[in-house]
């Protein structure tokens, strides 16, 4: 950080904390106002939480008001087992009383012990600083299983193969299992609930109708440790009298997608996990009007068959469906299942069964092809216009036995052939065999594809383009961020990032969605998880993924590079497992989630000390396996650079990241009041710092190791550079970038700090150039080559297909963080987190004319919209109720107006001038229009 920036930042912080947050600016629109409202009630971040097993859930709500500077000063929460009682403000389960507090996020339940299988109703009343009060509508959540003994059902399935199955082939094939049972509900029903877990995937049916709209359920886990169940309200689908329940079981990642017969994958040399055959655990609870309850459980009274139409389903290879084998009416009453077998009792092993804490996957969008053309082979190629993740629905007509093949690809090889080399050995093909009964509609259930193009073979007549629809599937998480600028490259990269991120949310953050991999590499998400949080509410996804990592941790403390550990990769490098240390801090900062940190802290501590005690070499942990992965190579046809001047020392990467993790662990220990731990982490960190600079720092050249951008950037970003040498180290970074014509020349490890590191250290112009370049290597280069998602490689249009995914988020680094925090100026304070206090201090790069951004935070929507004008700058800002913002305005206060009035008329309480070109003000909630004249 140069001296000028350091001074401005120090004044910024001083003024920010000095200004009282009770200070109120006049209303932007005089006379405009609205009554106070409290809404968006959530339990554990969910507006609908069914079957929870959390005994002390967290309540949150949002506040709306047309007035300025609205703050909650008190709240009261009521919880009742009866909605009618709650309407009378009778909270027999919990009445918090009137609590003097401005907290509206993650209020901990402190009522009576919650009971299994019960529904609870709640509401909140708030009071604000303007003398108004508001009461919410009633919300509810329910409790599921709380003890292992609550499960009376048995795991069931089919412990056998049919003649078409190929469990011993490298390319495994396994038919879907269909299970059913009929039962009677003879009394008047008040409520009915289904609790179900299906390994690997299930679809639940009741009386012929699918239950819920989720797909590819449940989400993945570390299957040898933990399995999730889902809960559904089935009251409307259950009927008094005869009923039929049915389940289809798919393979997912539970049944091995590949069988290497105990050997590792020949390409990656990594072993792959195998868990067993698909199985289901199901309990239906029926509550009758007379107060009694009945259960329908999965057990040996169920029937099962593998002779249904789904002949094979494999995440890598696709789904094969024979409509001539459809089991018409199998999930309804009166079906003849005499030819079916008695269900086998199964077991997933010694695992815990827990309520799924994160959202399930759903169809989130549909796309229509933008073009279709016939090839000389008689096949048809669809272009969806967007590299997407999901599947294709088809409407076809033909003769019984006709086979329609659909093969999926991200790019084309010429006009008439799919480019499939980068799929490696994934077959990526769906097959549909017609029953010959007029128009037939089909889509797969237990597979998904990453694709833009589809080749369709086997059609006997020319189809219409409207016969096909693409279904986009990913976790049912809310999109929270919008972002637009005057620069078309930035906008296109943002759009590509959006499609890439959501395409890789699959109950875990995957690396890619198309080839024979689709796993959760920790190193890919160390920092990108942070950037993603500006686009999506990924709080529960990443909190759940931390559980996956903890479940995969070995007893000695070792953490895998991949979680869940479907690939057995415990390499004990530092950089990738450091995601386990950084992500809890991100969840706290962006979402106010302290529970994840509290839960994971023992395992985090265990890993940090394991690495120290196992791999310490002269007070440094130098263990590294991947280096600065994916540095742009010197030739477009290469994957890895062979130029030593581009490649950063792996030991430096490991040691620097380990030092940074120690600093985080010290902070976490202080927050959790673990004083002894904090002192220990600090003592180790000081040893590491001394040893690091002794080994890697060249005091003569003021550079680290071989002077790569990453080698200098990490110590600079982590606070390891001697204070007196920072300017020269920054200059070394600047000079190295000049050697590459101001283009990216870091891999994913350095890229996680690149854009912020440049901007924080006096080089925002260089960061902007990197963000807007359109020549290789750059994000803009991908756009110019027609990419609609982010590539795995900077040269993804030309590199070896062995590692050439067209849908990979890891190269984003800290770009999205830079977009929001630096271009838009939407950043949370590090103490009053989750945007309770918002710091708005954007840069205004030369060449960028406007930015329009919004973020739906846990308190409400923050907006930042600025544009340059002939006379200066206009900046419109919206701050949600119950929050405040420190706004750094780029100009002298005498040249600034808000709502047409000068700032001096707003009775500023102190001297807010940072320097002649900066003015800091602090505001409460509301909408503001600033005009800054040149």
KOLDO-670462 format. One record per residue (C-alpha): residue in three letters; x, y, z. Coordinates in steps of 0.25 Angstrom, whole numbers, plus 2048, in hexadecimal, padded with zeros to 3 digits. Each point is the difference from the previous one (the first is absolute). Last residue first. Layout:
<sites>
alaXYZ/...
</sites>
This chain:
<sites>
unk7C284A7D6/unk7F27FF806/unk7FC7F5808/unk7F17FD800/unk7FA7F680B/unk7F27FA7FF/unk7FD7F980D/unk7F67F5803/unk7FE7FC80E/unk8077F980C/unk809808809/unk80C8087FB/unk80F803803/unk80780A7F8/unk80F7FF7FB/unk80580B7F6/unk80B7FE7F6/unk8088097F6/unk80580B809/unk8047F680B/unk7F77F780A/unk7F680C801/unk7F67FB80B/unk80380B80A/unk7F67FC80A/unk7F1800803/unk7FA8037F2/unk7F4808802/unk7F97FC7F3/unk80080E7FA/unk8107FF7FF/unk7FD7F47F6/unk7FA8097F6/unk7F27FE7FB/unk7FB7FA7F3/unk7FC7F3806/unk80F7FF804/unk80A80A7FC/unk80F8007FF/unk80A80A7FC/unk80180680D/unk8037F2806/unk80D7FF7F7/unk7FF7F47F7/unk7FF7F17FE/unk7F67FD80B/unk8047F580A/unk7F37FB805/unk7FF7F980E/unk7F37F9800/unk7F57FC80A/unk7F77F4803/unk7F27FE806/unk7F98047F3/unk8077FD7F3/unk80A80A7FA/unk7FD8057F2/unk80A8097F8/unk8008087F4/unk80D8067FB/unk80180C7F6/unk80E8047FC/unk80780C7FA/unk7FB80B7F6/unk8007F87F3/unk7FA7F4808/unk8067F4806/unk7F67F5805/unk7FE7FA80D/unk7F67F5804/unk8027F980E/unk7F47F9805/unk7FF7F880D/unk7F47F7802/unk7FB7FB80D/unk8067FC80E/unk8067F27FC/unk8058067F3/unk7F98027F3/unk80B8067F8/unk7FF80A7F5/unk8098067F5/unk80080B7F6/unk80D8057FB/unk80380B7F6/unk80A8077F7/unk80C7F7801/unk80C8057F8/unk80880580B/unk7FC7F880C/unk7F780580B/unk8047F980D/unk7F67FD80A/unk7FF80380F/unk7F37FC805/unk8027F980E/unk7F37F9805/unk7FD7FE80E/unk7F57F5803/unk8067FB7F3/unk8017F2805/unk80A80480A/unk80180B80A/unk80F7FD803/unk8057FE7F2/unk7F880B7F9/unk7F97FB7F4/unk8038047F2/unk7F88067F4/unk80980A7F9/unk7FB7FD7F2/unk80E8007FA/unk8087FC80C/unk7F77F7809/unk7F77FB7F5/unk8097FD7F4/unk80C7FE809/unk7F97F5807/unk7FC7FA7F3/unk80E8007FB/unk8067FA80C/unk8047F37F9/unk7F77FE7F4/unk80A7F67FA/unk7F97F580A/unk7F28017FA/unk8017F57F6/unk7F67FE7F4/unk8087FE7F3/unk8087F4806/unk80D7FE7F9/unk8097F7808/unk8037F37F7/unk7FB8097F5/unk80E8067FD/unk7FF80F7FE/unk7FA8087F5/unk7F3807804/unk8027FE80E/unk80C809800/unk7FE80680D/unk7FD7F3805/unk7F47FA808/unk7F78097F8/unk7F580A805/unk7F27FF7FA/unk7FA8067F3/unk80D7FF7F8/unk8008067F2/unk80F8027FE/unk7FE80E803/unk7FA7FC80D/unk80C7F7804/unk80980B7FC/unk7F980A809/unk8037F780C/unk80F8027FC/unk80C7F97FB/unk7FF8027F4/unk7F980D7FA/unk7F4807805/unk80580780C/unk7F5807808/unk8037FA80E/unk80F8007FE/unk7FF80F7FC/unk7F880380C/unk80A7FA80A/unk80B8087F9/unk7F880D802/unk7FD7FC80F/unk80F7FF802/unk80380780E/unk8017F5809/unk7F27FD803/unk7FD7FF7F2/unk80A7F67FC/unk7FE7F780C/unk7F18017FE/unk8017FB7F1/unk80B7F5803/unk7FC7FA80D/unk7F97F37FC/unk8088017F3/unk80D7FC807/unk7FB7F2803/unk7F87FF7F3/unk80C8027F7/unk80680E7FE/unk8048067F3/unk7F48087FD/unk80380B7F6/unk80780D801/unk8097FF7F4/unk8067F3806/unk80D807803/unk7F880C805/unk7FA7F680A/unk80E7FD806/unk80380F801/unk7F3803808/unk8037F4809/unk80E805803/unk7FA80E802/unk7F77FA80B/unk80C7FA807/unk80780E7FF/unk7F5807807/unk7FF7F580A/unk80E801804/unk7FF80880D/unk7F57F8805/unk8087F37FF/unk7F77F77F8/unk7F87F5807/unk7F2807801/unk7F87F57F9/unk7FE8087F3/unk80E8047FF/unk8057F2803/unk7F67FB7F6/unk80380A7F5/unk80F7FF7FF/unk8017F17FD/unk7F38017F8/unk80580B7F7/unk80D7F87FE/unk80D805806/unk8087F3800/unk7FF7FE80F/unk7FA80D806/unk80480E7FC/unk80780C806/unk80C7FF7F7/unk80A80180B/unk7F87FB80B/unk7FD7F37F8/unk7F47F9808/unk7FE7F17FF/unk8077F980B/unk80380B80B/unk7F28067FC/unk7F97F3803/unk8087FD80C/unk7FD80D807/unk7F17FF7FC/unk7FF7F1804/unk80580380E/unk7F780B802/unk7F47F87FB/unk8047F580A/unk7FF80980C/unk7F38067FB/unk7FA7F37FE/unk8047FC80E/unk7FB80D806/unk7F27FF7F9/unk7FF7F1805/unk80380580E/unk7F580B7FF/unk7F57F77FB/unk7F680B802/unk7F87FB7F3/unk80380E7F9/unk80E7FF805/unk8027F27FB/unk7FA8047F2/unk80A80C7FF/unk80C7F7803/unk7FB7F67F7/unk7FF80A7F5/unk80E804802/unk8057F2800/unk7F97FE7F3/unk80780C7FA/unk80E7F9805/unk7FC7F37F9/unk7FC8077F4/unk80E8067FF/unk8077F4803/unk7F87F77F6/unk80280A7F5/unk80F803803/unk8027F1800/unk7FA7FF7F2/unk80A8097FA/unk7F88097F6/unk8017FC7F1/unk80180B7F6/unk80F802800/unk8017F17FF/unk7FA8007F2/unk7FA7F27FE/unk7F1805802/unk7F67F6802/unk7F47FD7F6/unk8078037F3/unk7FA8027F2/unk7FE80F802/unk80F802803/unk80780780B/unk7F77FA80B/unk7F6808808/unk8027FB80E/unk7F77F5803/unk8037FC80E/unk809808808/unk8077F4805/unk7F87F3801/unk8077F780A/unk80580980B/unk8057FD80E/unk80980B804/unk7FC80280F/unk80B809806/unk80680180D/unk80D7F97FC/unk7F87F57F8/unk7F37FD806/unk7F87F57F9/unk7FA7F780B/unk7FF80980C/unk7FC80D7F9/unk7F67F97F6/unk7F97F980C/unk80080D807/unk7F88077F5/unk7F77F37FE/unk7FC7FE80E/unk7FD80F802/unk7F78007F4/unk7F97F3806/unk7FE80780D/unk7FB80D7FA/unk7F67F97F6/unk7F3802809/unk80480D806/unk8048067F2/unk7F37FA7FA/unk7F880680B/unk80580E7FE/unk7F88027F3/unk7FE80F7FE/unk7FE7FF7F1/unk80C8067F9/unk80A80180B/unk7FC7F4808/unk7FF7F77F4/unk80D8067FA/unk8077FD80D/unk7FB7F2800/unk8057FF7F2/unk80F803803/unk8047F5809/unk7FA7F47F8/unk8048077F3/unk80E7FE806/unk7FF7F17FB/unk8048057F2/unk80C808804/unk8077F880A/unk8037F37F9/unk7FD7F3808/unk7FD7F87F4/unk7F47F8805/unk7F97FE7F3/unk7F67F4800/unk7F68057F5/unk7F27FF805/unk80580780C/unk7F5809802/unk808809800/unk80D8007F8/unk80E805804/unk7FF7F780C/unk80280580E/unk80A7F980A/unk7FD80280F/unk8057F2805/unk7F27FB801/unk7FE8037F1/unk7F880B7FB/unk7F47FC7F7/unk7F5803809/unk80780E803/unk8008027F1/unk7F27FC7FE/unk7FC80980C/unk80780C7F9/unk7F87FD7F4/unk7F3801808/unk80480E804/unk8048037F2/unk7F27FC7FA/unk7F980780C/unk80780D7FD/unk7FF8007F1/unk7F680B7FF/unk8048037F2/unk80780B7F8/unk80980880A/unk8027F2808/unk8077FB7F3/unk80C809802/unk8027FB80E/unk7FF7F17FB/unk80A8047F6/unk80B80280B/unk8037F2804/unk7F67FA7F7/unk8097F97F5/unk8097FB80A/unk7F67F8807/unk7FD7F77F4/unk7F27FC801/unk7FD7F67F5/unk7FA8007F2/unk80B7F67FA/unk7FD7F87F3/unk7FC80C7F8/unk7F480A800/unk7FD80780D/unk80D806804/unk80880380D/unk7F47FD809/unk7FB80980C/unk7F77F6808/unk7F17FD7FF/unk8028017F1/unk80480F7FE/unk80A8007F4/unk7F68057F6/unk7FC80B80A/unk80F805800/unk8027FF7F1/unk7F38077FC/unk80380C809/unk80F8007FC/unk7FC8017F1/unk7F680B803/unk80B808808/unk80A7FD7F5/unk7F68067F6/unk7FE80C808/unk80F803802/unk8027FF7F1/unk7F48097FD/unk80680B808/unk7F580A804/unk7FD7F880D/unk7F67F6805/unk7FF7F880C/unk7F47F9807/unk8027F780D/unk7F77F8809/unk7FC7F47F7/unk7F97F780A/unk8057F1802/unk7F87F47FB/unk80C7F87FD/unk8027FE7F1/unk7F87FC7F3/unk7FE8077F3/unk7F67F97F7/unk8028017F1/unk7F47FE7F8/unk7FE7F97F3/unk7F47FE7F7/unk80080F7FD/unk80B7FE7F6/unk7F77F77F8/unk8047F27FC/unk8037FA7F3/unk7FB7F27FF/unk8077F3803/unk80780580C/unk80C7F7804/unk80A80A803/unk80080D808/unk80D808802/unk7FF80A80B/unk80880C802/unk80280A80C/unk8037F580A/unk8037FC80E/unk7F77F4803/unk7F77FA80A/unk7FC7F2805/unk7F67FA808/unk7F28047FB/unk8018017F1/unk7F68077F7/unk7F57FB7F7/unk7F38037F9/unk7FA7F77F5/unk7F68047F6/unk7F97F47FA/unk8027F2807/unk80C7FA7F9/unk8077FC80D/unk80C8077FD/unk80E7FD805/unk80780C806/unk80F801802/unk80880A807/unk80F8027FD/unk80B807807/unk80A7F47FE/unk80A80580A/unk80E7FB7FC/unk80780D7FE/unk7F480A7FE/unk80B80A7FB/unk8017F87F3/unk7F18017FD/unk80080C7F6/unk7F27FD7F9/unk8007FE7F1/unk7F88077F5/unk80580F7FF/unk80F7FE804/unk8047F980D/unk7F5806809/unk80080580F/unk7FA7FC80D/unk7FB7F27FC/unk7F47F7802/unk7FC7F37F9/unk7F17FD7FE/unk7FC7F37FB/unk7F27FC7FC/unk7FD7F27FE/unk7F47FB7F8/unk7FA7F3807/unk7F28047FD/unk7FF8097F4/unk80180F801/unk7FC80D807/unk808809808/unk80080B80A/unk80D802808/unk80580680D/unk80F802800/unk80880080D/unk80780980A/unk80C809800/unk80280B7F6/unk8098057F5/unk7F780A7F9/unk7FA8027F3/unk7F97F2801/unk8057FC7F3/unk7FA7F37FB/unk8067F77F6/unk7F87F67F8/unk8047F37FB/unk7FE7FB7F1/unk80F7FD7FE/unk80180D7F7/unk7FD80880C/unk7F2806802/unk7FF80E807/unk7FA80680D/unk80180E805/unk7FD80880C/unk7FC7F5809/unk7F680380B/unk80480280E/unk7FA7FC80D/unk80380680E/unk8027FB80E/unk7FD7F17FF/unk8037FC80F/unk80B7FB809/unk7FE7FF80F/unk80380B809/unk80A7FF80C/unk7FF7FA80E/unk7FB7F27FC/unk7FA7F980C/unk80A7F6805/unk8027F1800/unk80D7FC806/unk8087F57FA/unk8047F2804/unk7FE7F97F2/unk7F68047F5/unk7F87F3804/unk7F67F87F8/unk7F47F8802/unk7FB7FA7F3/unk7F38047FA/unk7F77F47FD/unk8007FE7F1/unk7F78057F5/unk7F87F67F8/unk7F4801809/unk80080F7FF/unk7F28027FA/unk7FC80F802/unk7F4802808/unk80580D806/unk8098097F8/unk80F8017FF/unk8017F47F6/unk7F58067F7/unk8077FD7F3/unk80D7FA802/unk8078057F4/unk8087F57F9/unk7FD8057F2/unk80580D804/unk80E7FB801/unk80980B807/unk80F801800/unk80680B808/unk80D8077FF/unk80F7FC800/unk80780880B/unk7F480180A/unk7FC7F27FD/unk7F27FB7FE/unk7FD7F27F9/unk7F47F87FC/unk7F580B805/unk7F47F97FA/unk7FD7F780C/unk8057F1802/unk80880480C/unk7F47FC809/unk7FC80280F/unk7F57FC809/unk7FE80680F/unk7FC7F880C/unk80F7FE802/unk80180E806/unk7FE80E7FC/unk7F780680B/unk7F1805800/unk7FD80680D/unk7F4804807/unk7FC80B80A/unk7F4802809/unk7FA80E804/unk7F27FD7FB/unk8038087F3/unk80A7F77FC/unk80F8027FE/unk8077F87F6/unk80F7FE800/unk8067FA7F4/unk80E7FA802/unk80A7FD7F6/unk80E7FA7FE/unk8047FD7F2/unk80B7F87FA/unk80A8007F4/unk80B7F6800/unk80D802807/unk80B80B804/unk80B8007F6/unk80B80B801/unk80A8037F5/unk80F7FF800/unk80880B7FA/unk80B7FD7F5/unk7F980B7F8/unk8007F97F2/unk8007F2805/unk7F680280B/unk8057F880C/unk8007F1801/unk7F67F9809/unk7F87FA7F4/unk80080D7F8/unk7F1801801/unk7FA80D7FB/unk7F3807804/unk8007F980D/unk7F37FF807/unk7FE80B80A/unk80480B7F6/unk7F28017FA/unk7FB7F27FE/unk7F18017FE/unk7F47FB809/unk7F28027FC/unk7F680080C/unk7F17FD801/unk7F580280A/unk7F27FB7FD/unk7F4804808/unk7F27FA804/unk7F7808809/unk80180E804/unk8098077F5/unk80E804801/unk80580A7F5/unk7FB80D808/unk8067FC80D/unk80E7FC7F9/unk80980A807/unk80E7FC7FD/unk80C7FD808/unk80E7FD7FA/unk80A7F6806/unk80F802800/unk80B7F5801/unk80D801809/unk80D7F9802/unk8027F67F5/unk7F88087F7/unk80880D801/unk7F58087FB/unk7F88037F3/unk7F38077FF/unk7F37F8801/unk7FA8017F5/unk8048017F2/unk7F38087FD/unk7F780880A/unk7F28037FC/unk7F87FA80B/unk7FA7F2800/unk7FD7FA7F3/unk7F27FC7FD/unk7FB7F27FE/unk7F97FE80D/unk80D805808/unk80D8007F8/unk80E802805/unk80C8027F7/unk80E7FB805/unk80F8027FF/unk80C7F9806/unk7FB7FB809/unk7F2804804/unk7FC80780C/unk7F2803804/unk7F780680B/unk7F28027FA/unk7F6808808/unk7F1800801/unk7F6809807/unk7F2801804/unk7FB7F37FB/unk7F27FA803/unk8017F1803/unk8027F47F7/unk80E8037FB/unk8037F37F8/unk80D7FA7FA/unk8067FC7F3/unk80F7FF7FE/unk80A8027F5/unk80E8007FC/unk8068027F2/unk80F7FE7FF/unk8088077F4/unk8087F77F8/unk80F7FF802/unk80C8037F6/unk80E801803/unk80A8057F6/unk80C7F9805/unk7F87F4800/unk7FD7F780C/unk7F3806804/unk7FA7FE7F1/unk7F17FF801/unk7F97FA7F5/unk7FF7F2805/unk7FA80580D/unk80780380D/unk7FD7FD80F/unk7FE80680D/unk7F48087FD/unk7FC80B80A/unk7FC80280E/unk80580880C/unk7F77FE80B/unk7F6809806/unk7FE80280F/unk80980D800/unk7FD80780D/unk80A7F7807/unk80B8087F9/unk7FC80C808/unk7FB80E7FB/unk7F87FC7F4/unk7F880B7FA/unk7FC80E805/unk7F880A7F9/unk80080E7FC/unk7F680C800/unk7FD80E7FD/unk7F5809805/unk7FF80E7FA/unk80A80B806/unk7FD80A80A/unk80480F7FF/unk80380B80A/unk80380F7FE/unk80780A809/unk80A8057F6/unk80B7F7806/unk7F97F37FD/unk7F87F6807/unk7FE7F17FB/unk7F67F5801/unk8047F27FC/unk7F87F47FC/unk8017F1802/unk7F97F37FE/unk8057F2803/unk7FE7F37FA/unk8037F3807/unk8067F37FB/unk80A80080B/unk7FF80980C/unk80780E802/unk80580280E/unk7F980D806/unk80580D7FB/unk80D8077FE/unk8018017F1/unk80C8077FB/unk7FE80D7F8/unk8087FE7F3/unk7FE80E7FA/unk7F680B805/unk80980680B/unk7FD80E804/unk7FE7FC80E/unk7F780480C/unk7F97F2802/unk7F1801802/unk7FC7F2805/unk8077F47FA/unk7F37F8801/unk8037F27FD/unk7F87F37FF/unk7F3806806/unk80180C7F7/unk7F2806802/unk80080D7F7/unk7F17FD7FD/unk8037FC7F1/unk80B7F7807/unk7F57F8807/unk7F97FE7F2/unk80C7FB7FA/unk8037F680A/unk80D7FA805/unk80480E803/unk80C8087FF/unk80080F803/unk80C80A7FD/unk80180E805/unk80980B7FB/unk80680D804/unk80880C7FA/unk7FE7FD7F1/unk80780B7F8/unk7FA8087F6/unk80A80B7FB/unk7F68067F5/unk7F27FD7FF/unk7F97F77F5/unk8017F4809/unk8047F17FE/unk8057F780B/unk8067F27FD/unk7FF7F3809/unk8087F6806/unk7FF7F480A/unk80A7F6803/unk7FD7F2804/unk8047FA80E/unk7FC7F17FF/unk8047FE7F1/unk7FA7F37FB/unk7F78077F5/unk7F57F97FA/unk7FB80C7F7/unk80680D7FF/unk7F980A7F7/unk80580E800/unk80E7FA802/unk80C808806/unk8007F780C/unk7F2805803/unk7FB80B7F7/unk7F680B800/unk8008097F4/unk7F880B807/unk80080B809/unk7F980D7FC/unk80080F805/unk7F68097F9/unk8048087F4/unk80780D7FD/unk80180B7F6/unk7FE80E805/unk80D8057FA/unk8077F77F6/unk80E7FD804/unk7FD80180F/unk809809808/unk80D7F9805/unk8007FA80E/unk80B7FE809/unk7FD7F580A/unk80C7F87FA/unk809809807/unk80D8047F9/unk80D7FC806/unk8007F27FB/unk8008047F2/unk80880C802/unk80C7F8805/unk7FE7F57F6/unk8008097F4/unk80C808806/unk8087F3800/unk7FC7FD7F2/unk80380E7FB/unk80E7FF807/unk8037F27FA/unk7FB8047F2/unk80A80C800/unk80C7F8806/unk7FE7F47F6/unk7FA7F3804/
</sites>
